């Protein structure tokens, strides 16, 4: 009876999937992707191994869901907190410091993004769409407030969006390789390069 209750009706409810993703995020951060097991993740989520496999077919699929969940959370937070270019630098600095608290997740994101560059990879479509969506949202935000955005002359919102992703990804890759490296200062410098001071 207890086992049947634990296994549940296998309904793919958003709440159950969210519990599994949170459990996987904790397991990946603590143990690393290679050492984290689906059985450990299932136990953390309070379901059986078979129950977990009903929602996620593999550890790779679960990792993609963990990273997608983090992306969505950060986009919501960014949209809520950044309503002016002057707030972008502080927000990005805080975001990078938050990522640095879970270096294994940062490393996994970089590894998965590189592997997904192959068209046949299961996460390929997700990463293509992620970058397209990110560029569109960032450039739309700048275009919507073109008069007050203060982008330096000659820099288009579309170009700024591409540079934004390249700088954030590149800084995190460098930090994973050398965790003594300051990446918060350079991201502040990057924002100052993108935006002209008021009145300039």
VEXDRENPA-884305 format. One record per residue (C-alpha): residue number from 1; y, z, x. Coordinates in pm, whole numbers, m for minus. Example, Ala and Ser with C-alpha at 12.3 -4.5 7.8 and 13.67 -1.06 7.14 Angstrom:
residues 2
(atom 1, (m450, 780, 1230)),
(atom 2, (m106, 714, 1367)),
***
This chain:
residues 200
(atom 1, (0, 0, 0)),
(atom 2, (241, 96, 277)),
(atom 3, (150, m218, 469)),
(atom 4, (206, m433, 162)),
(atom 5, (546, m274, 109)),
(atom 6, (641, m328, 472)),
(atom 7, (539, m691, 455)),
(atom 8, (731, m734, 132)),
(atom 9, (749, m1049, m80)),
(atom 10, (862, m1253, 225)),
(atom 11, (1177, m1351, 39)),
(atom 12, (1427, m1508, 278)),
(atom 13, (1710, m1283, 177)),
(atom 14, (2031, m1288, 380)),
(atom 15, (2013, m909, 415)),
(atom 16, (1663, m917, 566)),
(atom 17, (1755, m1197, 804)),
(atom 18, (2066, m1006, 910)),
(atom 19, (1853, m698, 989)),
(atom 20, (1620, m909, 1205)),
(atom 21, (1910, m1073, 1387)),
(atom 22, (2066, m732, 1462)),
(atom 23, (1732, m603, 1591)),
(atom 24, (1688, m912, 1807)),
(atom 25, (2038, m878, 1947)),
(atom 26, (1965, m520, 2053)),
(atom 27, (1629, m612, 2202)),
(atom 28, (1764, m912, 2396)),
(atom 29, (2057, m707, 2528)),
(atom 30, (1832, m420, 2641)),
(atom 31, (1530, m606, 2774)),
(atom 32, (1644, m961, 2838)),
(atom 33, (1509, m1264, 2657)),
(atom 34, (1192, m1300, 2864)),
(atom 35, (1080, m938, 2822)),
(atom 36, (1184, m893, 2458)),
(atom 37, (891, m947, 2224)),
(atom 38, (880, m1053, 1861)),
(atom 39, (665, m746, 1788)),
(atom 40, (935, m516, 1931)),
(atom 41, (1201, m694, 1729)),
(atom 42, (993, m669, 1412)),
(atom 43, (942, m295, 1470)),
(atom 44, (1316, m243, 1519)),
(atom 45, (1384, m434, 1196)),
(atom 46, (1125, m230, 1006)),
(atom 47, (897, m522, 919)),
(atom 48, (565, m659, 1038)),
(atom 49, (523, m927, 1301)),
(atom 50, (399, m1165, 1030)),
(atom 51, (701, m1082, 819)),
(atom 52, (935, m1169, 1103)),
(atom 53, (759, m1502, 1159)),
(atom 54, (820, m1589, 797)),
(atom 55, (1194, m1581, 865)),
(atom 56, (1200, m1709, 1224)),
(atom 57, (930, m1934, 1368)),
(atom 58, (994, m1857, 1734)),
(atom 59, (1188, m1643, 1978)),
(atom 60, (1405, m1945, 2066)),
(atom 61, (1500, m1987, 1701)),
(atom 62, (1580, m1617, 1679)),
(atom 63, (1797, m1635, 1991)),
(atom 64, (1994, m1923, 1841)),
(atom 65, (2045, m1712, 1525)),
(atom 66, (2167, m1415, 1733)),
(atom 67, (2421, m1632, 1913)),
(atom 68, (2531, m1804, 1591)),
(atom 69, (2583, m1465, 1430)),
(atom 70, (2796, m1353, 1725)),
(atom 71, (2998, m1674, 1704)),
(atom 72, (3066, m1629, 1333)),
(atom 73, (3167, m1266, 1381)),
(atom 74, (3408, m1356, 1661)),
(atom 75, (3563, m1642, 1466)),
(atom 76, (3630, m1412, 1170)),
(atom 77, (3781, m1151, 1400)),
(atom 78, (3994, m1408, 1581)),
(atom 79, (4131, m1555, 1258)),
(atom 80, (4220, m1205, 1139)),
(atom 81, (4386, m1090, 1462)),
(atom 82, (4554, m1398, 1608)),
(atom 83, (4842, m1511, 1390)),
(atom 84, (5077, m1605, 1676)),
(atom 85, (5029, m1750, 2027)),
(atom 86, (5152, m1424, 2178)),
(atom 87, (4842, m1250, 2039)),
(atom 88, (4593, m1500, 2179)),
(atom 89, (4588, m1367, 2537)),
(atom 90, (4529, m1001, 2443)),
(atom 91, (4261, m1102, 2191)),
(atom 92, (4075, m1319, 2443)),
(atom 93, (4097, m1046, 2707)),
(atom 94, (3944, m794, 2466)),
(atom 95, (3677, m1046, 2368)),
(atom 96, (3577, m1107, 2731)),
(atom 97, (3563, m734, 2803)),
(atom 98, (3337, m694, 2498)),
(atom 99, (3107, m970, 2627)),
(atom 100, (3093, m804, 2967)),
(atom 101, (2935, m497, 2806)),
(atom 102, (2629, m712, 2726)),
(atom 103, (2588, m938, 3031)),
(atom 104, (2234, m1034, 2931)),
(atom 105, (2360, m1188, 2606)),
(atom 106, (2628, m1375, 2800)),
(atom 107, (2364, m1507, 3039)),
(atom 108, (2135, m1608, 2751)),
(atom 109, (2420, m1795, 2581)),
(atom 110, (2491, m1992, 2900)),
(atom 111, (2123, m2073, 2954)),
(atom 112, (2067, m2181, 2595)),
(atom 113, (2383, m2395, 2590)),
(atom 114, (2266, m2578, 2903)),
(atom 115, (1912, m2628, 2771)),
(atom 116, (2049, m2748, 2435)),
(atom 117, (2235, m3032, 2609)),
(atom 118, (1906, m3223, 2577)),
(atom 119, (1902, m3409, 2243)),
(atom 120, (1543, m3303, 2172)),
(atom 121, (1613, m2930, 2210)),
(atom 122, (1587, m2730, 1882)),
(atom 123, (1936, m2583, 1935)),
(atom 124, (2101, m2917, 2026)),
(atom 125, (2250, m2981, 1681)),
(atom 126, (2376, m2625, 1655)),
(atom 127, (2569, m2645, 1983)),
(atom 128, (2711, m2990, 1908)),
(atom 129, (2833, m2866, 1568)),
(atom 130, (2956, m2538, 1718)),
(atom 131, (3180, m2711, 1969)),
(atom 132, (3303, m2963, 1712)),
(atom 133, (3384, m2684, 1466)),
(atom 134, (3553, m2474, 1734)),
(atom 135, (3772, m2761, 1851)),
(atom 136, (3865, m2850, 1493)),
(atom 137, (3955, m2494, 1395)),
(atom 138, (4158, m2431, 1709)),
(atom 139, (4349, m2759, 1694)),
(atom 140, (4410, m2721, 1319)),
(atom 141, (4552, m2374, 1378)),
(atom 142, (4793, m2512, 1635)),
(atom 143, (4883, m2816, 1425)),
(atom 144, (4948, m2608, 1114)),
(atom 145, (5208, m2407, 1301)),
(atom 146, (5330, m2687, 1527)),
(atom 147, (5692, m2580, 1496)),
(atom 148, (5620, m2225, 1606)),
(atom 149, (5306, m2272, 1815)),
(atom 150, (5510, m2337, 2125)),
(atom 151, (5258, m2561, 2300)),
(atom 152, (5407, m2693, 2621)),
(atom 153, (5546, m3045, 2597)),
(atom 154, (5281, m3310, 2649)),
(atom 155, (4984, m3090, 2549)),
(atom 156, (4832, m3189, 2217)),
(atom 157, (4650, m2942, 1991)),
(atom 158, (4330, m3145, 2042)),
(atom 159, (4358, m3127, 2421)),
(atom 160, (4440, m2756, 2406)),
(atom 161, (4125, m2699, 2199)),
(atom 162, (3905, m2873, 2459)),
(atom 163, (4068, m2679, 2742)),
(atom 164, (4031, m2353, 2551)),
(atom 165, (3653, m2391, 2524)),
(atom 166, (3618, m2512, 2883)),
(atom 167, (3812, m2219, 3027)),
(atom 168, (3631, m1952, 2826)),
(atom 169, (3287, m2094, 2905)),
(atom 170, (3367, m2151, 3271)),
(atom 171, (3508, m1804, 3325)),
(atom 172, (3203, m1640, 3170)),
(atom 173, (2967, m1850, 3383)),
(atom 174, (3156, m1747, 3696)),
(atom 175, (3144, m1381, 3595)),
(atom 176, (2769, m1391, 3534)),
(atom 177, (2732, m1517, 3890)),
(atom 178, (2978, m1263, 4034)),
(atom 179, (3034, m958, 3818)),
(atom 180, (3308, m829, 4048)),
(atom 181, (3525, m1126, 3951)),
(atom 182, (3830, m1063, 3731)),
(atom 183, (3820, m1309, 3441)),
(atom 184, (4065, m1131, 3209)),
(atom 185, (4367, m1200, 3431)),
(atom 186, (4293, m1574, 3456)),
(atom 187, (4254, m1608, 3079)),
(atom 188, (4601, m1452, 3038)),
(atom 189, (4735, m1703, 3292)),
(atom 190, (4568, m1987, 3103)),
(atom 191, (4737, m1889, 2777)),
(atom 192, (5074, m1877, 2956)),
(atom 193, (5009, m2227, 3091)),
(atom 194, (4935, m2358, 2740)),
(atom 195, (5234, m2206, 2564)),
(atom 196, (5598, m2227, 2661)),
(atom 197, (5803, m1904, 2650)),
(atom 198, (6016, m1865, 2336)),
(atom 199, (6325, m2072, 2356)),
(atom 200, (6205, m2293, 2644)),
***
